[in-house]
Amino acid sequence: MAVYAEVQGTTLILFPYTLGTLQEQNPYTNYGPDPDIAAIFPGTSTAIDNGYTLAPVTYLPEPSYDPGTQVATQDSQPTLVGDVWTIGWTVRPMTPEETNQRKQQIKSQASQLLAATDWTDIPAVTNPANKPYLVNGADFSAYRNSLRSIAVNTPVDPVWPVKPTEQWNS
């Protein structure tokens, strides 16, 4: 589905320009069941009286950035780049508050992952005298140690350990 901006030369007048906008500006016109606003707009009084045109708007892909230290926000208004109206992105450093909030989210996630594997620390689970028993308890201990490290020394962009697959012996 195409997205349009109402423009006058290189000046943005209104974004987004939708079928609803067209109908608001021309309330006594019947456009049929599937109107093409780009084809209809040039004949409207708004376009003729003001010299406005409709321009398609291109959404640019999200740029590369460091989510541990930066925030990428999609722009709300298009800008003219060459001959194309585009919606771009703004990348900025995280504020100290955003960094603290991110660390709290990471700490919470690490704590939740630890809680989900608490059962692996029960001695009976890895005791070969019990049937069945968890064969790879050491893998879970290493996984949990990595999670504890993230929870205690919370980085803003952690490398998350991969949870081991349970291996049981009976």
C-alpha positions as CSV (number, residue, x, y, z in Angstrom):
1,M,0.0,0.0,0.0
2,A,1.4,3.3,-1.0
3,V,1.9,6.1,1.5
4,Y,1.7,9.7,0.3
5,A,2.6,13.2,1.4
6,E,0.9,16.4,0.2
7,V,3.6,18.7,-1.0
8,Q,4.1,22.0,-2.8
9,G,7.4,21.8,-4.7
10,T,10.0,20.9,-2.0
11,T,7.7,21.9,0.9
12,L,5.9,19.3,3.0
13,I,2.3,20.3,3.5
14,L,0.7,17.3,5.1
15,F,1.8,13.8,6.0
16,P,0.4,11.2,5.8
17,Y,-2.1,12.0,3.1
18,T,-4.8,9.3,3.2
19,L,-8.1,8.5,1.6
20,G,-9.7,9.9,4.7
21,T,-7.9,13.2,4.2
22,L,-9.1,13.3,0.6
23,Q,-12.7,12.6,1.7
24,E,-12.4,15.3,4.4
25,Q,-11.2,17.9,2.0
26,N,-13.9,16.9,-0.6
27,P,-16.9,15.8,1.4
28,Y,-19.4,15.9,-1.4
29,T,-17.5,13.6,-3.8
30,N,-18.2,9.9,-4.4
31,Y,-15.0,8.1,-5.2
32,G,-16.4,4.6,-5.7
33,P,-15.4,1.4,-3.9
34,D,-11.6,1.4,-4.5
35,P,-10.4,4.9,-5.3
36,D,-6.8,5.7,-6.4
37,I,-6.0,8.8,-4.4
38,A,-2.9,9.6,-6.4
39,A,-5.0,9.6,-9.6
40,I,-7.9,11.6,-8.0
41,F,-5.9,14.2,-6.1
42,P,-4.7,16.3,-9.0
43,G,-8.3,17.2,-10.0
44,T,-9.3,18.4,-6.5
45,S,-9.7,22.1,-5.7
46,T,-7.0,21.7,-3.0
47,A,-4.5,20.7,-5.6
48,I,-5.6,23.1,-8.3
49,D,-6.0,26.2,-6.0
50,N,-2.8,25.7,-4.0
51,G,-0.5,24.0,-6.5
52,Y,-0.2,20.9,-4.3
53,T,0.8,17.5,-5.5
54,L,0.9,14.0,-3.9
55,A,4.3,12.4,-3.5
56,P,4.9,8.8,-2.6
57,V,6.9,8.3,0.6
58,T,9.6,5.7,0.9
59,Y,10.4,4.2,4.2
60,L,14.1,3.6,4.7
61,P,15.4,0.4,6.4
62,E,16.5,0.6,10.0
63,P,20.2,1.6,10.1
64,S,22.9,-0.3,11.8
65,Y,23.6,0.9,15.4
66,D,24.8,-0.3,18.7
67,P,21.6,-1.2,20.8
68,G,23.8,-1.3,23.9
69,T,24.7,2.4,23.7
70,Q,22.4,4.0,21.1
71,V,18.7,4.4,20.3
72,A,17.3,4.4,16.7
73,T,14.0,6.2,16.2
74,Q,12.0,6.2,13.0
75,D,11.4,9.8,11.9
76,S,7.8,11.0,12.1
77,Q,7.9,13.2,9.0
78,P,9.4,12.6,5.6
79,T,12.2,14.7,4.1
80,L,13.1,15.2,0.5
81,V,16.3,13.3,-0.4
82,G,17.1,14.0,-4.1
83,D,13.7,13.6,-5.8
84,V,12.3,11.1,-3.2
85,W,10.4,11.9,0.0
86,T,11.7,9.5,2.6
87,I,11.0,8.5,6.2
88,G,14.5,8.0,7.7
89,W,15.9,7.3,11.1
90,T,17.6,9.2,13.8
91,V,20.3,7.5,15.8
92,R,21.4,9.0,19.1
93,P,23.3,8.0,22.2
94,M,21.3,6.6,25.1
95,T,20.7,9.0,27.9
96,P,22.0,7.9,31.4
97,E,18.3,7.1,32.3
98,E,17.9,4.9,29.2
99,T,21.1,3.1,30.0
100,N,20.0,2.5,33.6
101,Q,16.6,1.3,32.4
102,R,18.2,-1.1,29.9
103,K,20.5,-2.5,32.6
104,Q,17.4,-3.1,34.8
105,Q,15.6,-4.9,32.0
106,I,18.7,-7.1,31.4
107,K,19.1,-7.8,35.1
108,S,15.4,-8.8,35.3
109,Q,15.7,-11.0,32.2
110,A,18.8,-12.7,33.7
111,S,17.0,-13.3,37.0
112,Q,14.0,-14.8,35.2
113,L,16.2,-17.1,33.2
114,L,18.0,-18.2,36.4
115,A,14.6,-18.8,38.2
116,A,13.5,-21.0,35.2
117,T,16.5,-23.3,35.8
118,D,16.6,-23.3,39.6
119,W,15.4,-26.9,39.6
120,T,18.8,-28.0,38.1
121,D,20.5,-27.0,41.3
122,I,18.5,-29.5,43.4
123,P,21.1,-32.1,44.3
124,A,18.7,-35.0,43.7
125,V,18.3,-34.0,40.1
126,T,21.9,-34.7,39.2
127,N,22.5,-37.6,41.5
128,P,23.1,-40.8,39.5
129,A,21.6,-42.9,42.3
130,N,18.2,-41.4,41.4
131,K,16.5,-42.4,38.3
132,P,16.1,-40.5,36.1
133,Y,18.9,-38.0,36.7
134,L,20.2,-35.0,34.7
135,V,23.4,-36.1,33.0
136,N,24.5,-32.6,32.0
137,G,24.1,-30.8,35.3
138,A,27.6,-29.2,34.8
139,D,26.3,-27.6,31.5
140,F,23.4,-26.1,33.5
141,S,25.8,-24.9,36.2
142,A,28.0,-23.1,33.6
143,Y,24.9,-21.6,32.0
144,R,23.6,-20.4,35.4
145,N,27.0,-18.9,36.3
146,S,27.0,-16.9,33.1
147,L,23.5,-15.6,33.9
148,R,24.6,-14.7,37.4
149,S,27.5,-12.8,36.0
150,I,25.1,-10.8,33.8
151,A,22.7,-10.1,36.7
152,V,25.5,-8.9,39.0
153,N,27.8,-7.0,36.6
154,T,25.0,-6.0,34.2
155,P,26.4,-4.9,30.8
156,V,24.2,-2.8,28.5
157,D,24.7,-5.3,25.6
158,P,25.3,-8.7,27.1
159,V,26.2,-11.9,25.2
160,W,23.5,-14.2,26.4
161,P,24.6,-17.8,27.1
162,V,22.7,-20.6,25.3
163,K,20.5,-22.7,27.6
164,P,21.6,-26.4,27.4
165,T,19.2,-29.1,26.4
166,E,18.3,-31.4,29.2
167,Q,19.9,-34.8,28.9
168,W,18.4,-37.5,31.1
169,N,19.6,-41.0,32.0
170,S,17.5,-43.6,33.6
